């Protein structure tokens, strides 16, 4: 699956937080984005654990970016919430490591194309920042 619900929440939240002047509270963020509070809170905690967000407590507390939007890649965001990068297909990166066995891997006609497609997507995710998304 290319993007999970968690990755969609993370992208939406990071873009919204990056447009704020100060800390953004999870309750307000879930209301503004019309996202499930409980699931968003888990996503925000994952982003904080990964060092992408910092959590501030008390009055005026909430979440803030730890880096400039130009320094946060989509790849980093996806790895923080999904523990892997977005995958177009479930084949392995090496044809010889095919989970279906050597017989099927030697007959696979679409693997070369899918592998090149995955490499291009990986490159785009690694080089596209949150700032790029905001400017689009």
N, C-alpha and C positions, 0 to 999 in steps of 0.2 A: 504494500500500500504506500503510495507516495506521501501523503500527509495523513496523520491520525487526528483525532479530535483534540488530543493534547497539543499537538504541534500547531493546529489552527488557533487554539486558545492562546498559546504562547505568542504566536505572531501578532494576533490582535492586541493582546495585553501589552507587549513590548512597544508596539507602535503607539498605542494610547499613552503609555507611561512616558515615552520619549517626547511627546508633545506637551507634557505638563511642566510647569515651572518648579513645582516642589514634589513632595511625596504624594503618592496616590494610594488611597485606601482600597482594599480589596472589595469591600461592600459597594463602594461607589463605582469602582471599575466594573464589577459584575452587573450593576444596574445600568450603567452607561452603555456597555457593550451587549447587554441582554444575554449574558452567559450565566450558566449555573454557578452559583457562589461556591458551593463545596468543591466542585471539580476545578474551578479557577483557582481557588486557594491552594489546592494540591500542586497545580502547575506553577503557581508563583513560588511556592516553597522549593520546588525542584530547580527553578531558575535562580533562586537565592543560594541554594546549596551548591550550584555550579559556579557561583560567583558572578553571574550576569546581573542580578539584582541584589540590593541590600534592603533589609527590612529595618524600619525605624519604629520604635514604640512610643507611645504617649500621644499627647495632643499634637496634631499636625503630623502624626506618624503615617506610615504606609510604606510603599515600595518606591525605590529610586534606582535608576541605572547606575551601575558601577563604572561603566565606560561610556564613551561617546557612541552614539548610534552608528557612526562610521567604523567603529572598531568591533562591532558585534555582527558576526556572520550568521546567515540562516543555518548553516551547518552546525555551528556551536549551539544555537537555539534548539535544533532538532535533537542533537545528541544529549542535551541537558534534560529534555522531557521524555524522549523516547529511547534513549540509550543506544541509538544507532542513527545513521543518516537515512534519508528517504530512499526507498528502493522501488524501482520500476518493476522488477521481477524477482523471483526467489531463487534464481540460479546462483551458483557460486561464481566468484570472480575468476576462478580457474576452471577451464573445461574439464580437466582431469579429476577435479574434486566434485563432480556431479553427484548429488545425493541419490540419483536414480541408477547409478552404477555405470561401469565402464562401457557396457554394451550400448546403453541409451546415449551416453555422452558422445560416443563416436558417430552416432547417427544424427545428432542435433544440428539442424540447419539454421535455426534462428539465433543460437547463442552468440555468434560473432556480432550480429546487429544489435542484440539486446545489451551485450557487454559494452559496445561503443556508445550506445544511448545512455547507459548508466554512468559511464565515465564523463560524458558531457554534462549530465545532470549533477553529478558529484562536483565537477569543476564549477558549475554555475552557483551551486549552494555554498561552496567554499569561498567564492569571490564576491558574492552579493551580500551587501550589508543592510542593516535596518535603515540606514540613511538612504540607500538606493531605493528601498521600498517607499519611504516617505516622499521622496522626490518624484516618484512615478505618477 
